[in-house]
Amino acid sequence: MEKTLIEIHDEARKEHVPIMLDDGMAFLLNYIRKHEGVRDILEVGTAVGFSAINMAKIRWDNTIDTLEINPKMYEKAIQNIKNEKLDDRIHVHLIDGAAFETNKIYDLIFIDAAKSQYRRYLEHFMKNSRIGTVFIFDNLNFHGIVDNEELSSNRSTIQMVHKIKKFREHLLNDDRFITSYYEVGDGIAVSVRKK
Ligand SMILES: C[S@@+](CC[C@H](N)C(=O)[O-])C[C@H]1O[C@@H](n2cnc3c(N)ncnc32)[C@H](O)[C@@H]1O
């Protein structure tokens, strides 16, 4: 990894910014590398811009719209992206992901924001996809709690975990997509739209 990327990564970890787990990130970047048709990307959940910067660096002509609801994260992402001179290709929007409207059609839609809203994001962004667009969802294991509820006794965590589990099942049975589920990082689903 380049020095500046390591700095963003380490600072995020130090400040407990929930950037993607390293092996999950490697998986995502590998997917983009292997699929040459992935050029226009939408990301829901920017945090400090770490994943967006990494995705942009794979191809010189990749473009990314990335959505962030937290003004502090947004400011930090803008700064990191400017420092990397990627502000012509990465556009950060300070907005609730479910409120973002555009006519753009994306090759890849990466969902890494409010876990309880995943179904909502999926339906909201269907109009910005085409046959072949891939949706990638992170955190479908939610720190291992989805498959081991005894790891948490917190009621709201358990409720969220139930929502994630339901979403995972929905995705696997949704015949608009071919979905593969990977036990990598914090649990990643790759859903390719087929109709
Ligand atoms: C897991 S972090 C994103 C990490 C980033 N993709 C990375 O790996 O570098 C999730 C981010 O989503 C943001 N978020 C939460 N709810 C959101 C929403 N409804 N719309 C947009 N962003 C949201 C949070 O503020 C947080 O910064």
The ligand as a Gaussian input file, in Angstrom:
#p B3LYP/6-31G(d) Opt

LIG

0 1
 C      -18.526000       1.210000       7.753000
 S      -18.365000       2.925000       7.525000
 C      -17.810000       3.076000       5.863000
 C      -16.395000       2.644000       5.677000
 C      -15.817000       2.929000       4.314000
 N      -16.634000       2.356000       3.261000
 C      -14.416000       2.333000       4.226000
 O      -14.297000       1.090000       4.268000
 O      -13.449000       3.102000       4.137000
 C      -20.035000       3.412000       7.405000
 C      -20.245000       4.890000       7.170000
 O      -21.612000       5.045000       6.762000
 C      -22.106000       6.240000       7.277000
 N      -23.567000       6.157000       7.283000
 C      -24.372000       5.611000       8.224000
 N      -25.658000       5.742000       7.857000
 C      -25.662000       6.359000       6.659000
 C      -26.679000       6.776000       5.781000
 N      -27.970000       6.560000       6.056000
 N      -26.343000       7.394000       4.636000
 C      -25.036000       7.627000       4.335000
 N      -24.016000       7.261000       5.146000
 C      -24.325000       6.640000       6.288000
 C      -21.472000       6.326000       8.667000
 O      -21.441000       7.659000       9.132000
 C      -20.077000       5.749000       8.419000
 O      -19.135000       6.768000       8.154000

